[in-house]
Amino acid sequence: MKRVLVTGGAGFIGSNLVARMLKERDHYEVVVLDSLSYSANLENLAPFEDDPRYSFIRADVGDDAAVTEAVKGCDGVLHLAAESHVDRSIMDPAPFVASNTVGTQRLLEAWRRGPGADGLPLVYVSTDEVYGSLSLDNPDERFTESSPLEPNSAYSASKAGGDLFARAYHHTFGLNVMTTRCSNNFGPFQFPEKVIPLFVTNLIEGEKVPLYGDGKNVRDWIHVDDHAEGIIATLEKGRPGEVYNLGADNERSNLELTHAILEILGHGEEMIKYVPDRLGHDRRYAIDSSKAASDLGWKAQWSAWPGALESTVAWYKDNEAWWRSVKSGAYRDYYAKQYGGR
Ligand SMILES: NC(=O)c1ccc[n+]([C@@H]2O[C@H](COP(=O)([O-])OP(=O)(O)OC[C@H]3O[C@@H](n4cnc5c(N)ncnc54)[C@H](O)[C@@H]3O)[C@@H](O)[C@H]2O)c1
């Protein structure tokens, strides 16, 4: 039995990851550490409340005393806790630096002073956004793990700060740190400020979908189960100090994605509301995941289009109570500020 600390485990990717670790494997005991920020939802973890292999600690990754206590007795750490939404980082970058850069350094330090001193692994879950943007003119170009870090948003800059500390803690202290850089995720339990659940739930509510700029920005979409398996594969088979790109070779422009969602839900073009582009909006992300395939034996298997999108849309249709409770209160204020109301 391996006891693994999962930071950010009450968020979208974290809760899907915890579910895979507890349901698909019997050799993990999971301790979730999460500050329960606006995007967290303990309901996602409710099925495991009585599972003796699951426990929960409410704490900030920057809280030295709490994290030092939490890492005791752990055999590994999967570090996902972060402020995760680019639009919010444009509104206010400061919490991003605190959680994503400083919080990561604090966790690395606690691990170094704790079980990490015995060579036990910590996986830092980063993002392909640290590489910056590719142009639309060169469709064959992809980021590899040795591409330079050229983050363009406060979100990606703060995540890149975490990447650099992960690298430094390996290089300087010999900490067994590995980093994953994954592309855009979709699937169940995603906070509806992100484009897929935002568009799907708006359409179910009879609202238009706010599409940024010309809609030509391209993202490589990966199902959250594929990302979770990539993180677990990194923990189990990754080499200390290495970085692994995780992507699904599933590039779609935002306009293509919007049309696909409209079609699945039986709506037409008239439900698109074009809104001014996001400031500094990265044009295209695409990554080469061949290193994860060769070194970890990992490959995306649940991200195939349009099936994976259809099953995700079906999940939001079947789980209205989950997102309706999320899309209220402070969320409405955020939405009005971001998109100028309904
Ligand atoms: N969503 C994507 O497409 C994507 C792609 C690649 C990488 N990632 C990375 O995966 C991780 C999880 O992303 P997500 O989409 O699940 O985000 P999310 O916003 O749904 O979840 C983040 C979780 O972290 C917690 N958290 C935030 N700050 C914290 C802090 N200081 N201390 C403790 N807990 C804190 C939140 O309460 C929340 O439960 C992030 O590190 C993100 O950068 C996300």
Ligand as a Chemical Component Dictionary entry (heavy atoms), coordinates in Angstrom:
data_LIG
# 
_chem_comp.id                   LIG 
_chem_comp.type                 NON-POLYMER 
_chem_comp.pdbx_formal_charge   0 
_chem_comp.three_letter_code    LIG 
# 
loop_
_chem_comp_atom.comp_id 
_chem_comp_atom.atom_id 
_chem_comp_atom.alt_atom_id 
_chem_comp_atom.type_symbol 
_chem_comp_atom.charge 
_chem_comp_atom.model_Cartn_x 
_chem_comp_atom.model_Cartn_y 
_chem_comp_atom.model_Cartn_z 
_chem_comp_atom.pdbx_ordinal 
LIG N1  N1  N 0  -7.584  22.200 -16.533 1  
LIG C1  C1  C 0  -6.638  22.014 -17.456 2  
LIG O1  O1  O 0  -6.939  21.983 -18.648 3  
LIG C2  C2  C 0  -5.193  21.804 -17.037 4  
LIG C3  C3  C 0  -4.264  21.415 -18.019 5  
LIG C4  C4  C 0  -2.937  21.189 -17.626 6  
LIG C5  C5  C 0  -2.583  21.332 -16.307 7  
LIG N2  N2  N 1  -3.502  21.719 -15.367 8  
LIG C6  C6  C 0  -3.076  21.842 -13.964 9  
LIG O2  O2  O 0  -3.769  20.849 -13.221 10 
LIG C7  C7  C 0  -3.994  21.310 -11.901 11 
LIG C8  C8  C 0  -5.468  21.178 -11.546 12 
LIG O3  O3  O 0  -6.234  21.957 -12.457 13 
LIG P1  P1  P 0  -7.841  21.935 -12.408 14 
LIG O4  O4  O 0  -8.305  22.240 -13.780 15 
LIG O5  O5  O -1 -8.306  20.699 -11.747 16 
LIG O6  O6  O 0  -8.109  23.205 -11.486 17 
LIG P2  P2  P 0  -9.268  23.481 -10.442 18 
LIG O7  O7  O 0  -9.322  24.966 -10.327 19 
LIG O8  O8  O 0  -10.504 22.754 -10.824 20 
LIG O9  O9  O 0  -8.742  22.838 -9.085  21 
LIG C9  C9  C 0  -7.687  23.408 -8.355  22 
LIG C10 C10 C 0  -7.784  22.905 -6.928  23 
LIG O10 O10 O 0  -6.649  23.412 -6.213  24 
LIG C11 C11 C 0  -7.110  23.942 -4.981  25 
LIG N3  N3  N 0  -6.191  25.018 -4.588  26 
LIG C12 C12 C 0  -5.960  26.196 -5.239  27 
LIG N4  N4  N 0  -5.028  26.920 -4.585  28 
LIG C13 C13 C 0  -4.666  26.182 -3.501  29 
LIG C14 C14 C 0  -3.748  26.387 -2.457  30 
LIG N5  N5  N 0  -3.009  27.507 -2.394  31 
LIG N6  N6  N 0  -3.612  25.431 -1.526  32 
LIG C15 C15 C 0  -4.355  24.296 -1.567  33 
LIG N7  N7  N 0  -5.254  24.037 -2.542  34 
LIG C16 C16 C 0  -5.413  24.982 -3.496  35 
LIG C17 C17 C 0  -8.503  24.463 -5.248  36 
LIG O11 O11 O 0  -9.249  24.581 -4.048  37 
LIG C18 C18 C 0  -9.031  23.400 -6.195  38 
LIG O12 O12 O 0  -9.622  22.333 -5.494  39 
LIG C19 C19 C 0  -3.464  22.737 -11.847 40 
LIG O13 O13 O 0  -2.178  22.709 -11.287 41 
LIG C20 C20 C 0  -3.413  23.167 -13.301 42 
LIG O14 O14 O 0  -2.417  24.136 -13.514 43 
LIG C21 C21 C 0  -4.805  21.960 -15.708 44 
# 
loop_
_chem_comp_bond.comp_id 
_chem_comp_bond.atom_id_1 
_chem_comp_bond.atom_id_2 
_chem_comp_bond.value_order 
_chem_comp_bond.pdbx_ordinal 
LIG N1  C1  SING 1  
LIG C1  O1  DOUB 2  
LIG C1  C2  SING 3  
LIG C2  C3  SING 4  
LIG C2  C21 DOUB 5  
LIG C3  C4  DOUB 6  
LIG C4  C5  SING 7  
LIG C5  N2  DOUB 8  
LIG N2  C6  SING 9  
LIG N2  C21 SING 10 
LIG C6  O2  SING 11 
LIG C6  C20 SING 12 
LIG O2  C7  SING 13 
LIG C7  C8  SING 14 
LIG C7  C19 SING 15 
LIG C8  O3  SING 16 
LIG O3  P1  SING 17 
LIG P1  O4  DOUB 18 
LIG P1  O5  SING 19 
LIG P1  O6  SING 20 
LIG O6  P2  SING 21 
LIG P2  O7  DOUB 22 
LIG P2  O8  SING 23 
LIG P2  O9  SING 24 
LIG O9  C9  SING 25 
LIG C9  C10 SING 26 
LIG C10 O10 SING 27 
LIG C10 C18 SING 28 
LIG O10 C11 SING 29 
LIG C11 N3  SING 30 
LIG C11 C17 SING 31 
LIG N3  C12 SING 32 
LIG N3  C16 SING 33 
LIG C12 N4  DOUB 34 
LIG N4  C13 SING 35 
LIG C13 C14 SING 36 
LIG C13 C16 DOUB 37 
LIG C14 N5  SING 38 
LIG C14 N6  DOUB 39 
LIG N6  C15 SING 40 
LIG C15 N7  DOUB 41 
LIG N7  C16 SING 42 
LIG C17 O11 SING 43 
LIG C17 C18 SING 44 
LIG C18 O12 SING 45 
LIG C19 O13 SING 46 
LIG C19 C20 SING 47 
LIG C20 O14 SING 48 
# 
